[in-house]
Amino acid sequence: MKDVAERLRNLSRAIGLLSGPVTSYGKLTTFSNFHWATSPYGGIFRPKVKCGDRIAEGDAVGTYYDLFGEERVTTRAPASGIVLAIHPGPIIPQGDVLIHIGLNPTQA
């Protein structure tokens, strides 16, 4: 939360609400659209990707396990882009949002 608060103060400085120097955080990444994929299964889930990772359609994003720790199935990315959010696990009900992908990322 500390970083979020500083980013908001930086925005306030950039638009003149606060005085002081504005920090540059580099180029801004924009997306053409977003894809929210829901969990096809319920159970114990361990992600294999994290926020900020670039993924291609078909890449493994995580694995479901049974109650005994045996691997059940690996779930794959439904689209290419950048991972913006992923269910942290370990328990996920079927139909919950599993992964949020930013599509066609470009930097401006």
C-alpha positions as CSV (number, residue, x, y, z in Angstrom):
1,M,0.0,0.0,0.0
2,K,2.9,2.3,0.6
3,D,3.8,2.3,-3.1
4,V,0.2,3.0,-4.1
5,A,0.0,6.0,-1.8
6,E,3.3,7.4,-3.2
7,R,2.0,6.9,-6.8
8,L,-1.2,8.9,-5.8
9,R,0.9,11.6,-4.3
10,N,3.1,11.7,-7.5
11,L,-0.1,12.0,-9.6
12,S,-1.2,14.9,-7.4
13,R,2.2,16.6,-8.0
14,A,1.9,16.0,-11.7
15,I,-1.5,17.7,-12.0
16,G,-0.5,20.6,-9.6
17,L,-2.5,19.6,-6.5
18,L,0.8,19.1,-4.5
19,S,4.1,20.8,-4.9
20,G,7.4,19.0,-5.4
21,P,9.2,17.0,-8.1
22,V,7.3,14.5,-10.2
23,T,8.9,11.0,-10.4
24,S,9.0,9.3,-13.8
25,Y,8.1,5.6,-13.7
26,G,9.0,5.0,-17.3
27,K,6.8,4.2,-20.2
28,L,3.1,3.4,-19.7
29,T,1.8,0.0,-20.9
30,T,-1.6,0.1,-22.5
31,F,-3.8,-2.8,-23.7
32,S,-6.3,-3.2,-26.5
33,N,-8.6,-5.2,-24.3
34,F,-8.7,-7.6,-21.4
35,H,-9.6,-11.3,-20.9
36,W,-11.0,-12.6,-17.6
37,A,-10.8,-16.4,-17.6
38,T,-12.8,-18.4,-15.0
39,S,-11.6,-21.5,-13.3
40,P,-12.8,-24.6,-15.2
41,Y,-12.3,-26.7,-12.0
42,G,-12.6,-26.3,-8.3
43,G,-10.0,-27.5,-5.9
44,I,-6.4,-26.8,-4.7
45,F,-4.7,-24.5,-7.2
46,R,-1.0,-23.5,-7.5
47,P,-0.2,-20.7,-9.9
48,K,2.9,-21.0,-12.2
49,V,2.8,-17.4,-13.3
50,K,2.8,-14.1,-11.4
51,C,1.5,-10.6,-12.1
52,G,3.6,-8.9,-14.8
53,D,4.6,-12.1,-16.6
54,R,4.2,-12.1,-20.4
55,I,2.4,-15.3,-21.5
56,A,1.4,-16.9,-24.8
57,E,-1.8,-18.6,-25.5
58,G,-1.4,-22.2,-24.3
59,D,1.2,-21.6,-21.7
60,A,0.7,-23.3,-18.3
61,V,-0.7,-20.8,-15.8
62,G,-1.2,-23.2,-12.9
63,T,-2.0,-26.7,-11.7
64,Y,-4.9,-28.2,-9.8
65,Y,-4.2,-30.9,-7.2
66,D,-6.4,-33.3,-5.4
67,L,-6.7,-33.6,-1.6
68,F,-3.8,-36.0,-1.5
69,G,-1.4,-33.6,-3.3
70,E,-1.6,-35.5,-6.6
71,E,-1.6,-33.4,-9.7
72,R,-5.0,-33.4,-11.4
73,V,-4.7,-31.1,-14.4
74,T,-2.6,-28.1,-15.6
75,T,-4.6,-25.2,-16.9
76,R,-3.4,-23.2,-19.9
77,A,-3.6,-19.5,-20.9
78,P,-6.6,-18.8,-23.0
79,A,-4.9,-15.8,-24.6
80,S,-1.6,-14.1,-25.1
81,G,-0.7,-10.9,-23.1
82,I,0.5,-9.8,-19.7
83,V,-0.8,-11.3,-16.5
84,L,-2.6,-8.5,-14.5
85,A,-4.1,-10.7,-11.8
86,I,-4.2,-14.3,-10.9
87,H,-6.1,-16.2,-8.2
88,P,-3.5,-16.8,-5.5
89,G,-4.9,-20.2,-4.4
90,P,-4.7,-22.4,-2.7
91,I,-8.4,-23.2,-2.8
92,I,-10.5,-22.0,-5.7
93,P,-14.1,-22.7,-6.5
94,Q,-15.2,-23.7,-10.0
95,G,-16.2,-20.5,-11.9
96,D,-14.2,-18.0,-9.9
97,V,-11.9,-15.7,-11.8
98,L,-8.7,-17.5,-12.4
99,I,-6.6,-15.1,-14.4
100,H,-6.9,-11.6,-15.8
101,I,-4.8,-11.0,-19.0
102,G,-4.1,-7.6,-20.6
103,L,-4.3,-8.2,-24.4
104,N,-1.9,-6.7,-27.0
105,P,0.3,-4.8,-24.7
106,T,2.1,-1.7,-26.1
107,Q,4.3,0.9,-24.4
108,A,3.7,4.6,-25.0
